[in-house]
Amino acid sequence: MQVDFYQLSRDPVDRVLPAIAAKVLAGGGRLLVVAAAHDMRAAISAGLWESDPASFLAHDHVDSPLAAAQPILLSDRCEAINGGRFIALADGQWRDAALGFDRAFYFFDGQTIDGARQSWRALKARDDVEPRFWRQEGARWLQGP
């Protein structure tokens, strides 16, 4: 499985995540977005609405009546009731349950960098995980150290 580490240095997760979500949907996938804080999930929801007015990124919260039908589901736990095989850990907290997905996107910032470093070391030591690191350079994302 692949885990993409995204170091947020310029833009917050609610501005970065919509581009990744759009790529997942374009490839026919479904995405589970996990963040413990309700406020963060609300900001991500707003970002998904506002990312591209021409193409709405359909989503909802895990407690909605139609949660299982949503291509993007926002939740506080790693349960993909929408059938998602992609997971975005949006709050800088690694959850081992993410290893049960096909691909994970792990977003962290300066406040959560220590946890990201620990997670990188632990995942790098595994044979069944391919961690990749992404950093912002201006408006672009570059892979590497």
VENKAHU-V76967 format. One record per helix or strand of 2 or more residues. SS is the DSSP state (H for helix, E for strand). FROM is the first residue (numbers start at 1). LEN is the number of residues. If there is no record, write none. Layout:
BEGIN
ss: <SS/SS>
from: <FROM/FROM>
len: <LEN/LEN>
END
This chain:
BEGIN
ss: <E/H/E/H/E/H/E/E/H/E/H/E/E>
from: <2/13/31/38/59/67/72/86/96/103/113/130/140>
len: <6/14/4/13/3/3/4/4/5/6/12/8/4>
END
